[in-house]
Amino acid sequence: MILLHTFPNSTDLTLITKTLWHHKVPHRVRFLDAQQQLWLQDDTQYAQAQALIQQVVQGAVEPQPSLGMGALSTVFTAMRSKVFARAFFKLTPVTYLVFCLMLLVVLITQLGRDLQVVSWFSFFPIVVNVQAYLVPGFDHLWQQPFRLISPMLLHFGWLHLVFNGLWWLDLGKRIERESKLVLLSLLVVTSLAANVAQAWQETSLFGGMSGVIYGLLGYIWVMDRYNVPRYHLPQSILIFMLLWLLLGLSGLFLYLGFGNIANMAHIGGLIAGVVWGFLHTYLLRICPSKQ
């Protein structure tokens, strides 16, 4: 990404960002101190983006007027929404692809009720005979290494899915706008750490993106604390999620009837994300050009 322009916090960038998206120029706005920084995703579009900004600033581009005709206005809005949707998907395809996979697995497993299908994704294989049971141990991982990360796609309730899905969309897009490779590496590393930690504690059926979510939170916290802030995640969100983790460890959710919580998965993912953040920070220190 490359810095395109800097504006005071009081400046309304709505028309500028709409114009850039309309011309398919992916970008993002960062808030730093008393400034708004406009960053460009593709360096090759720098000249085009600067020209569009100048047109807006000089008044050559006016806001789209209301058509006053319900049908045409609806069509125009739908067309514009599709353009924005395509632009966002192009900018963060990994985030949306993983989210779609989560939805697909929820549908084919019937929210975890179809154990035959769940067994394709679970960390421990499930034998469904007269009675279903898990196959303990780790030997099967030599032939089926995908089970180290596949449990992240399993969800056992709509609330479980919505909670994890919304967090994944928010945090995943924040990271992917900076680097798709970083998001992919975090996805694999935090999922692996979370699943192995939970499986090491006990042989059980578990799944979900929670471990990955905590890993992304840990990574973002380290990167914004020890480097120039790039993700700007509110501190209150970090505090809330840490409190949520502590409540899970306390056993309160089990007492209230919410079922077992994969606490070791949360801790494993969080530690992996923090470690990955410090490693990335170290690389930025020894190679500033990668900033």
Secondary structure, 3 states (H helix, E strand, C coil): CEEEEEEECCCCCHHHHHHHHHCCCCEEEEEECCEEEEEECCHHHHHHHHHHHHHHHCCCCCCCCCCCCHHHHHHHHHHHHHHHHHHHHHHCHHHHHHHHHHHHHHHHHCCCCCHHHHCCCCCCCEEECCCEEECCCCHHHHCCHHHHCHHHHCCCCHHHHHHHHHHHHHHHHHHHCCCHHHHHHHHHHHHHHHHHHHHHHCCCCCCCCHHHHHHHHHHHHHHHHHCCCCCCCCHHHHHHHHHHHHHHHHCHHHHCCCCCCCHHHHHHHHHHHHHHHHHHHHHHHHCHHHC
